[in-house]
Structure formats: C-alpha cells, structure tokens
Amino acid sequence: MLEKSREIFGNPMSEKDVKKAEKTKEKFLKKYGDDSKADYRFALKDNPVLSALGTKELVSGEGAVFSDKTVFVGNIRMGFGHYRISMAMASCARALGYEPVWVDLNSFQDSTCTKIISGQNNLYSMGSRLSQKSRLFNKLYWEPLNSEGFRKLSYNCADQASAELMANLLKNLPKDLPYVATHVWPAQAAIHAGFTRVVNAIPDNWPMALHLAQGAAHTIQTYSAWLGYKALRGMDKSRSLKPMPEGDIVYTGHYVDHELVADLEDDTARRVDRLQNGKAKRYLLTVGGAGAQQALFASIIQALLPEIKVGKAVLFINVGDHKNVWEGLKKAVPALGSAQVFLNDYNRARAYAEDARTGEVKGIVGFCHEDIFAAVYITNLLMRASDVLVTKPSELAFYPIPKLFIQHVGGHEVWGAIHSAEVGDGSYEAAPGRETTDMIRLLQREPEILLKMNDCILKNKAAGLYNGAYEAVRLAAK
C-alpha cells in the first residue's frame, strides 16, 4: 500500500523516507503480529461517566446496532488530553441531537492496533516524566522532538504507513457514519479502513506533520495554527511545499464541552461574585496523564499553604489515576496528610464538585480515581467550581476558565499558553520557581487580573470562540 506515505497533499516523499516508513511498519508487524485476517465484532456498553454525556462505549462482543444519528468519536488513551477532547466532542454531539459512540483504539488488547498504540504511549509517558527529571534529556532530546521532530513531513510519512496496520480493527463498522477523531492515529486508521466522513480534530496550537491524516477534514482551534497548517509551515525545510487544499483545514474554535459552554455565563458570574466580595480564591491543580511535574506541584502547594491556612485560598488537587503522585506529594508536603480525599469514589466526588459550584468550600481537597474516565472528567466538573486552573499549557489551555500556566511538558505546548494569553483567558507561561510563586501572590492580592480574565471569557463566548466541538461534529455530520 503506502500510497499516503508516497505523496502528502501533493508533495512527493523521497524514496529514502518511503523505505524508512515501510521498515517501521515491518518492525511493528514483527513485534506486534498481523491481525489483518481477524474478524472483529462489537457491542455497545454503558459507562458510568460517559453515560452522563449520552455516550455508549464500543467494546468487543456482539450485537452493536448503529442508527443514522450515530457519531463515532475515535480516540486513544495517550495522556489525558485526547480523552478530554473526546468528551467535549461527545458532549456537543449529544447536545446537537446525535448519539455518540466512544471508539478507543487503545482498548482492544488482542488487536495489532492496540498493541502498537500502547507501546508508543508507554514510550511517550516515560519521555514526559524523564523530561521533568533530567534537564539534559529535556534540552537535547525531548524538547527538539516535540517541537521539531514531530513537525517533519517525513514523520507523517512513517505514521501513515504504520496506521495501515490499525485499519482492520475498524473494518466491520459502518463507513458512512460521521467519525470525529481526537488523535491522528484514529483518523488515519479510519481513512485506511474506508470511512468517508472523517474529521481529524487537531489538539495543538503548534503546526506539526504528526497531526496530518490525509483524506480527513482537519479542524483547528486557532487562526494562527490554521495558517501554519495550510502552508505546511516548516514541515520540510529543504523545499517549498504545496499547501493543504481548500477545505482540508478548517478553523472551528476551541473544543469545549457543551455543559461548560451552555452555563459559562452563570459560572463566570459566580467567579466574579467571589472576587468582588473577597471570598477565598479556589485553585484547581491538575496532574496530566503521564504523571509528570510532581516536584513543581509540591512547590505550588507550599506557596499556597499560608493562604489556605488563613482562609484566603482553597485548593483542589486532581492527581488523575496516579495514586503514587498523591503519595509522593504527601511526603513532600506533610500538610496534605490532613486533606479531604476522594479516592475511587466518583459518585461522592461528583456530588462534591456539583455542590461546590454554589456552596462554600475550604482547605485542600484531593481527587484520585483508578478509572480513567472518572480521573479525566472530575477536572471538568471541578472547573465549574474553581476560580483558577493551574495547568501546563496542554489541551486545558483552551478551556473557558482563568488559567495560571506552569512549565510545559514538550515544546509544542508552549503555543497553547501564548494563544490563551493573547485572547485574555490565561496567564503567560510562568517559569518554575519564583516566577510561578510570584504569579500566585499576584492572583491572590490583585483581583483586577482575574476580573479581566473573566471579562475576556465572556467576550470570547459572545464571539463563538468556545464553539469548536460543536463545529467539528457539524462538519463530520455534513
């Protein structure tokens, strides 16, 4: 095959790159096996978290039935970001009257597809954690890989070849139904499998060939990234490239869940009321899916402790499915030993988050769930009850809540903070150490900063900036 590896948007690839792509594909075949003759069958399963979004989970089995209102949401577990964007797509699909079906290519353990993705995910998670422990590794390998290595058209050439091995998993699904992918591999796999209405929702604000799925409609969250992708900017510095054809790259705005968009004015009004009446500022600190940045989190918690002790701040900490991170933070910050903790109790955690929107809260509250869906979605619920989201500038950079950006993990994330600072709903990226703690002090003592961010959020909402998930679903359903 390799047709999509030989020419990418009219730009022929060198024989050297094509042969390298073929070798990568052969390496995966040898390592993970050939399931091209396997006949995968599916069932639809209710999921305690996804059911609240009107979403069924696709699992191995028999009896799955799809209607003409079905929208497939293709994704993978790689960190939390792609799951979070998928939840936004599912939420908005339901709000538009569709029936979302969750298709996680990383959940079919006997398939070659899942084995490849799991292997790559493990490598990426290890790299993310190591980048926060070794400055040398970060400077010489991780940063260049995430900002320039993944940017190259030759990288997409290899990915397109490997994605051919993922297509068989999808062959028994109806190919004419809308399919929104929140990672490039589910998008490429669907194209190779013959799907005809594929949207590839690009997550980052830094144009990289890594995210290209030729044959899909690509959606993007910012105008600057739209132009970068249109021109395939910097994806092969040795030659001039033909641009992406008209209609292949589409600006939509930010991918945000329906619940957060629909109630944005009410949630913002509550934040403004707390600011204007001198109430404790509520900080939400989130740990990413790779579990990196533990030392930085400990320093942020230490900086907030004096404010928490005198009732001027409240801290929510979601460590996701990384219980080891919570235990590590408790060793670094003994005061966490007295924190209220919701451990693997999603129903109680959800009730707490919902009550916190309108009720009073205090102290430090921790959240940890082994279930990946609960681990991701509890942040969405807590956002609505929080005044400041403390996060690296990943997919959360695009959410409508005032944000304090801490150090990125991977150079591509830098541009998420830049965009958020430009549209006014987040800070610049604060360097670890004094700059981060200084920003916390500023937010505590200068209400003007958060009031301006909230004002920008309302203006952005009126301009349609947070409607990207709705628009991506509409594009797939055309």
C-alpha positions as CSV (number, residue, x, y, z in Angstrom):
1,M,0.0,0.0,0.0
2,L,1.9,3.1,1.3
3,E,0.0,5.4,-1.1
4,K,-0.5,8.1,1.6
5,S,3.2,7.8,2.5
6,R,4.4,8.4,-1.0
7,E,2.7,11.7,-1.5
8,I,1.3,14.0,1.2
9,F,-1.1,16.8,0.0
10,G,0.6,16.7,-3.4
11,N,4.1,16.7,-2.0
12,P,6.1,13.6,-3.1
13,M,8.2,12.0,-0.5
14,S,11.7,10.7,-1.2
15,E,12.3,7.0,-1.7
16,K,14.5,7.1,1.4
17,D,11.6,8.3,3.5
18,V,9.2,5.8,2.0
19,K,11.6,2.9,2.6
20,K,12.1,4.1,6.2
21,A,8.3,4.2,6.6
22,E,8.0,0.7,5.2
23,K,10.7,-0.6,7.6
24,T,8.9,1.0,10.6
25,K,5.7,-0.8,9.5
26,E,7.5,-4.1,9.1
27,K,9.1,-3.7,12.5
28,F,5.7,-3.2,14.1
29,L,4.3,-6.3,12.3
30,K,7.2,-8.4,13.5
31,K,6.8,-7.1,17.1
32,Y,3.0,-7.0,17.4
33,G,1.8,-9.5,14.9
34,D,-0.5,-9.4,11.9
35,D,-4.2,-9.4,12.6
36,S,-5.3,-8.5,9.0
37,K,-7.5,-11.6,8.8
38,A,-9.1,-11.2,12.2
39,D,-12.9,-10.5,12.2
40,Y,-13.6,-8.0,15.0
41,R,-17.1,-7.8,16.3
42,F,-18.5,-5.2,18.7
43,A,-21.1,-4.5,21.4
44,L,-22.1,-1.2,23.0
45,K,-21.6,-0.7,26.7
46,D,-22.9,1.8,29.2
47,N,-20.2,3.6,31.1
48,P,-20.9,5.4,34.4
49,V,-19.1,8.6,33.3
50,L,-19.8,8.5,29.6
51,S,-23.5,7.8,30.1
52,A,-23.9,11.3,31.6
53,L,-22.7,12.5,28.1
54,G,-25.3,10.3,26.4
55,T,-22.4,8.2,25.1
56,K,-22.0,4.4,24.6
57,E,-18.6,2.7,24.7
58,L,-17.6,0.4,21.9
59,V,-16.2,-2.9,23.2
60,S,-15.5,-6.4,21.9
61,G,-18.6,-8.5,21.6
62,E,-21.8,-9.0,19.6
63,G,-24.9,-7.0,18.9
64,A,-23.8,-3.4,18.4
65,V,-26.5,-1.5,16.4
66,F,-26.0,1.9,15.0
67,S,-28.5,4.5,13.8
68,D,-28.3,7.3,11.2
69,K,-27.8,9.6,14.3
70,T,-24.6,7.8,15.4
71,V,-21.4,9.8,15.6
72,F,-18.2,7.8,16.2
73,V,-15.7,9.5,18.5
74,G,-12.3,7.9,17.6
75,N,-9.6,8.4,20.3
76,I,-6.8,6.8,22.2
77,R,-5.6,6.9,25.8
78,M,-2.4,8.9,25.5
79,G,-2.1,11.1,28.5
80,F,-5.5,12.7,29.4
81,G,-5.7,15.3,26.6
82,H,-7.2,13.2,23.8
83,Y,-9.8,11.7,26.2
84,R,-10.7,15.1,27.4
85,I,-11.2,16.4,23.8
86,S,-13.2,13.3,23.0
87,M,-15.5,14.0,25.9
88,A,-16.0,17.5,24.6
89,M,-16.9,16.1,21.1
90,A,-19.3,13.5,22.7
91,S,-21.0,16.2,24.9
92,C,-21.5,18.5,22.0
93,A,-22.7,15.7,19.6
94,R,-25.3,14.8,22.2
95,A,-26.4,18.5,22.5
96,L,-26.8,18.6,18.8
97,G,-29.1,15.6,18.8
98,Y,-26.7,12.8,17.8
99,E,-25.8,9.5,19.5
100,P,-22.1,9.5,20.3
101,V,-20.2,6.2,20.4
102,W,-16.8,6.1,22.1
103,V,-14.2,4.3,20.0
104,D,-10.9,3.9,21.9
105,L,-8.4,2.2,19.6
106,N,-6.2,1.6,22.6
107,S,-8.7,-0.7,24.4
108,F,-8.8,-3.8,22.2
109,Q,-6.0,-5.7,23.7
110,D,-5.8,-8.5,21.2
111,S,-5.5,-6.2,18.2
112,T,-2.3,-5.2,16.5
113,C,-3.7,-1.7,16.6
114,T,-3.9,-1.5,20.4
115,K,-0.5,-3.2,20.8
116,I,1.2,-0.5,18.6
117,I,-0.6,2.4,20.3
118,S,0.1,1.0,23.8
119,G,3.8,0.6,23.1
120,Q,4.0,4.1,21.7
121,N,2.0,5.5,24.6
122,N,4.3,3.9,27.1
123,L,7.3,5.5,25.4
124,Y,5.7,8.9,25.4
125,S,4.7,8.8,29.0
126,M,8.2,7.7,30.0
127,G,9.7,10.5,28.0
128,S,7.3,13.1,29.6
129,R,8.3,12.0,33.1
130,L,12.0,11.8,32.3
131,S,12.0,15.3,30.7
132,Q,11.0,16.7,34.1
133,K,13.7,14.9,35.9
134,S,16.7,15.4,33.5
135,R,17.3,18.9,32.1
136,L,19.9,17.4,29.7
137,F,17.4,14.9,28.3
138,N,14.8,17.6,28.0
139,K,17.1,20.0,26.3
140,L,18.8,17.7,23.9
141,Y,16.0,15.2,23.1
142,W,12.5,15.8,24.4
143,E,12.1,19.5,23.5
144,P,13.5,19.1,20.0
145,L,11.4,16.0,19.3
146,N,8.2,17.6,20.4
147,S,8.7,20.9,18.6
148,E,10.7,20.0,15.5
149,G,10.9,16.2,15.2
150,F,7.1,15.7,15.1
151,R,6.9,18.7,12.8
152,K,8.6,17.0,9.8
153,L,6.6,15.7,6.9
154,S,8.8,12.6,6.9
155,Y,7.4,11.7,10.4
156,N,3.9,11.7,8.9
157,C,5.1,9.5,6.1
158,A,6.1,6.9,8.6
159,D,2.9,7.3,10.7
160,Q,0.7,6.8,7.6
161,A,2.4,3.5,6.9
162,S,2.0,2.2,10.4
163,A,-1.6,3.3,10.6
164,E,-2.4,0.8,7.8
165,L,-1.9,-1.9,10.5
166,M,-4.7,-0.3,12.6
167,A,-7.4,-0.2,9.9
168,N,-8.6,-3.8,10.2
169,L,-9.9,-3.2,13.7
170,L,-12.5,-0.8,12.2
171,K,-13.5,-2.7,9.1
172,N,-16.8,-4.0,10.5
173,L,-18.1,-0.6,11.5
174,P,-20.4,1.3,9.0
175,K,-18.1,3.5,7.0
176,D,-20.7,6.2,6.0
177,L,-21.4,7.4,9.5
178,P,-19.7,10.6,10.9
179,Y,-16.4,9.9,12.6
180,V,-14.6,12.5,14.7
181,A,-11.1,11.6,15.8
182,T,-9.2,13.4,18.5
183,H,-5.8,11.9,17.7
184,V,-4.2,11.4,14.3
185,W,-3.9,7.6,14.6
186,P,-7.7,7.0,14.9
187,A,-8.2,9.4,12.0
188,Q,-5.6,7.7,9.8
189,A,-6.9,4.3,10.7
190,A,-10.5,5.3,9.7
191,I,-9.3,6.7,6.4
192,H,-7.4,3.5,5.7
193,A,-10.5,1.5,6.7
194,G,-12.6,3.3,4.1
195,F,-14.6,5.8,6.3
196,T,-15.9,8.7,4.2
197,R,-16.8,11.3,6.8
198,V,-13.7,11.7,8.9
199,V,-12.9,14.8,10.9
200,N,-9.4,14.9,12.4
201,A,-9.6,17.3,15.4
202,I,-6.0,18.6,15.8
203,P,-5.3,19.3,19.5
204,D,-2.2,21.6,19.5
205,N,-1.5,25.2,18.5
206,W,1.9,24.4,17.0
207,P,1.6,23.0,13.4
208,M,3.2,19.6,13.2
209,A,3.0,17.0,10.4
210,L,2.4,14.4,13.2
211,H,-1.2,15.5,13.2
212,L,-1.9,15.1,9.5
213,A,-4.4,12.5,8.3
214,Q,-4.7,12.9,4.5
215,G,-8.3,12.2,3.4
216,A,-9.9,13.7,6.5
217,A,-11.1,17.2,7.2
218,H,-8.7,18.7,9.7
219,T,-10.1,21.1,12.3
220,I,-8.0,23.6,14.3
221,Q,-8.7,25.8,17.3
222,T,-6.8,29.0,16.4
223,Y,-6.3,31.1,13.3
224,S,-2.5,31.2,13.6
225,A,-2.4,27.4,13.6
226,W,-4.8,27.3,10.7
227,L,-2.4,29.3,8.5
228,G,0.6,27.2,9.7
229,Y,-1.1,24.0,8.7
230,K,-2.4,25.5,5.5
231,A,1.1,26.3,4.4
232,L,2.6,23.1,6.0
233,R,5.0,25.6,7.6
234,G,8.4,24.2,8.4
235,M,7.4,20.6,7.7
236,D,10.2,20.2,5.2
237,K,12.8,23.0,5.4
238,S,14.7,21.7,2.3
239,R,12.0,22.6,-0.2
240,S,8.9,24.7,-0.9
241,L,5.7,22.7,-0.2
242,K,2.3,22.8,-1.8
243,P,-0.3,23.9,0.7
244,M,-3.2,21.9,2.0
245,P,-6.1,22.0,-0.4
246,E,-9.1,24.3,0.3
247,G,-11.5,22.6,2.8
248,D,-8.9,20.2,4.2
249,I,-8.0,22.5,7.1
250,V,-11.0,24.2,8.9
251,Y,-10.9,26.7,11.8
252,T,-13.6,25.8,14.4
253,G,-12.6,27.5,17.7
254,H,-11.8,25.8,21.0
255,Y,-13.0,22.3,21.7
256,V,-15.1,22.7,24.9
257,D,-17.9,20.5,26.4
258,H,-21.5,21.6,26.0
259,E,-22.0,21.8,29.7
260,L,-19.2,24.3,30.2
261,V,-20.3,26.4,27.2
262,A,-24.0,26.4,28.0
263,D,-23.5,27.5,31.6
264,L,-20.5,29.7,31.0
265,E,-22.2,33.0,32.0
266,D,-23.5,31.6,35.2
267,D,-20.2,30.0,36.2
268,T,-18.4,33.2,35.4
269,A,-20.8,35.3,37.4
270,R,-20.1,33.2,40.4
271,R,-16.4,33.6,40.0
272,V,-16.8,37.4,39.7
273,D,-19.0,37.5,42.8
274,R,-16.4,35.6,44.8
275,L,-13.7,38.1,43.6
276,Q,-15.7,41.2,44.3
277,N,-16.8,40.0,47.8
278,G,-13.3,39.0,48.9
279,K,-14.1,35.3,49.2
280,A,-11.4,32.6,49.2
281,K,-9.9,32.0,45.7
282,R,-10.3,28.4,44.5
283,Y,-7.4,26.9,42.7
284,L,-7.6,23.6,40.7
285,L,-4.3,21.9,40.3
286,T,-4.3,19.0,37.7
287,V,-1.9,16.3,37.1
288,G,-1.5,15.1,33.4
289,G,-1.9,11.6,32.2
290,A,1.8,11.0,32.2
291,G,2.1,11.9,35.9
292,A,5.0,14.3,35.4
293,Q,5.9,17.6,37.2
294,Q,5.4,16.2,40.8
295,A,8.2,18.4,42.2
296,L,6.7,21.6,40.7
297,F,3.3,20.7,42.1
298,A,4.8,20.4,45.6
299,S,6.3,23.8,45.3
300,I,3.0,25.3,44.2
301,I,1.1,23.7,47.1
302,Q,3.8,25.0,49.5
303,A,3.3,28.5,48.1
304,L,-0.5,28.3,48.7
305,L,-0.4,26.8,52.2
306,P,-0.2,30.1,54.1
307,E,-3.2,31.5,52.1
308,I,-5.2,28.3,52.7
309,K,-4.5,28.3,56.4
310,V,-6.0,31.8,56.9
311,G,-9.0,31.0,54.7
312,K,-8.0,33.1,51.7
313,A,-7.5,30.2,49.3
314,V,-8.9,26.8,48.6
315,L,-7.0,24.1,46.7
316,F,-8.5,21.2,44.7
317,I,-5.9,18.7,43.5
318,N,-6.7,16.1,40.9
319,V,-3.9,13.5,40.5
320,G,-6.0,11.6,38.0
321,D,-5.2,7.9,38.1
322,H,-1.8,8.4,39.6
323,K,-2.2,7.4,43.3
324,N,1.6,7.3,43.5
325,V,1.7,11.0,42.7
326,W,-0.6,11.7,45.7
327,E,1.6,9.6,48.0
328,G,4.7,11.4,46.7
329,L,3.1,14.8,47.2
330,K,2.1,13.9,50.8
331,K,5.8,13.0,51.5
332,A,6.9,16.4,50.1
333,V,4.1,18.4,51.7
334,P,3.1,16.7,55.0
335,A,0.2,19.1,55.4
336,L,-1.6,17.1,52.7
337,G,-2.0,14.3,55.3
338,S,-5.0,16.1,56.7
339,A,-6.6,16.9,53.4
340,Q,-10.1,15.5,52.5
341,V,-9.6,12.9,49.7
342,F,-12.0,11.3,47.3
343,L,-10.3,8.0,46.4
344,N,-12.1,5.8,43.8
345,D,-15.4,7.2,44.8
346,Y,-16.7,9.0,41.7
347,N,-20.3,9.4,42.8
348,R,-19.3,11.2,46.0
349,A,-16.6,13.2,44.2
350,R,-19.1,14.3,41.5
351,A,-21.6,15.3,44.2
352,Y,-18.9,17.3,46.0
353,A,-18.0,19.1,42.8
354,E,-21.6,19.9,41.9
355,D,-22.3,21.2,45.4
356,A,-19.1,23.3,45.4
357,R,-20.4,25.3,42.4
358,T,-22.9,27.1,44.6
359,G,-21.8,26.2,48.2
360,E,-18.9,27.0,50.4
361,V,-15.6,25.1,50.4
362,K,-12.4,25.3,52.4
363,G,-9.0,23.7,52.8
364,I,-7.4,21.2,50.5
365,V,-9.4,18.5,48.7
366,G,-7.7,15.7,46.8
367,F,-9.2,13.5,44.0
368,C,-7.8,10.2,42.7
369,H,-9.6,7.6,40.5
370,E,-8.2,4.4,39.0
371,D,-11.0,4.6,36.4
372,I,-9.6,6.7,33.6
373,F,-12.9,8.2,32.7
374,A,-13.5,9.5,36.2
375,A,-9.9,10.6,36.5
376,V,-10.3,12.9,33.5
377,Y,-13.9,14.1,33.9
378,I,-13.7,15.1,37.5
379,T,-11.5,18.0,36.3
380,N,-14.3,19.2,34.0
381,L,-16.7,19.2,37.0
382,L,-14.3,20.9,39.3
383,M,-13.5,23.6,36.7
384,R,-17.0,25.0,37.1
385,A,-16.5,25.4,40.9
386,S,-13.0,26.9,40.6
387,D,-11.6,30.4,40.1
388,V,-8.1,29.5,38.7
389,L,-7.0,26.4,36.8
390,V,-3.3,25.7,37.4
391,T,-2.1,23.7,34.4
392,K,0.6,23.1,31.9
393,P,-0.4,24.6,28.6
394,S,-1.9,21.4,27.1
395,E,-5.4,20.8,25.9
396,L,-6.7,22.6,29.0
397,A,-5.2,25.9,27.6
398,F,-8.4,26.2,25.5
399,Y,-11.0,25.9,28.3
400,P,-13.0,28.9,29.5
401,I,-11.7,29.4,33.0
402,P,-9.0,31.8,34.2
403,K,-5.7,29.9,34.0
404,L,-2.2,30.0,35.6
405,F,0.1,28.3,33.2
406,I,3.1,26.4,34.6
407,Q,6.0,24.9,32.8
408,H,5.1,23.0,29.6
409,V,6.0,19.3,29.0
410,G,7.0,19.2,25.4
411,G,7.8,22.2,23.2
412,H,4.6,22.0,21.2
413,E,2.6,23.0,24.4
414,V,4.2,26.5,24.5
415,W,1.9,27.8,21.9
416,G,-1.2,27.0,23.9
417,A,-0.2,29.4,26.6
418,I,0.7,32.1,24.1
419,H,-2.7,31.8,22.5
420,S,-4.6,31.9,25.8
421,A,-2.6,34.9,27.0
422,E,-3.5,36.7,23.7
423,V,-7.2,36.0,23.9
424,G,-7.1,37.0,27.6
425,D,-8.3,34.0,29.4
426,G,-5.0,32.8,30.8
427,S,-1.6,33.9,32.0
428,Y,1.7,33.7,30.2
429,E,3.7,30.5,30.9
430,A,5.4,31.0,34.3
431,A,8.9,29.6,34.8
432,P,9.3,27.1,37.7
433,G,10.3,28.6,41.0
434,R,10.0,32.3,41.7
435,E,8.0,33.3,38.7
436,T,5.3,30.8,39.4
437,T,5.1,31.7,43.1
438,D,5.1,35.4,42.3
439,M,2.1,34.8,39.9
440,I,0.2,33.0,42.7
441,R,0.9,36.0,45.0
442,L,-0.3,38.4,42.3
443,L,-3.5,36.4,41.8
444,Q,-4.1,36.4,45.5
445,R,-3.6,40.1,46.0
446,E,-4.7,41.7,42.7
447,P,-8.3,40.8,41.9
448,E,-8.0,43.0,38.7
449,I,-6.1,40.2,37.0
450,L,-8.8,37.5,37.4
451,L,-11.6,40.0,36.8
452,K,-10.1,40.9,33.4
453,M,-9.7,37.2,32.5
454,N,-13.4,36.6,33.3
455,D,-14.4,39.6,31.2
456,C,-12.4,38.2,28.3
457,I,-14.1,34.8,28.7
458,L,-17.5,36.4,28.3
459,K,-16.4,38.4,25.3
460,N,-14.8,35.2,23.8
461,K,-18.0,33.3,24.4
462,A,-20.0,36.0,22.6
463,A,-17.6,35.8,19.6
464,G,-18.1,32.0,19.4
465,L,-14.5,31.1,20.4
466,Y,-15.5,28.1,22.5
467,N,-17.8,26.5,19.9
468,G,-15.1,24.3,18.3
469,A,-16.5,20.9,19.4
470,Y,-20.0,21.8,18.0
471,E,-18.4,22.8,14.7
472,A,-16.3,19.7,14.4
473,V,-19.3,17.5,14.9
474,R,-21.4,19.5,12.4
475,L,-18.5,19.2,9.8
476,A,-18.4,15.4,10.2
477,A,-22.2,15.1,10.0
478,K,-22.5,17.1,6.7
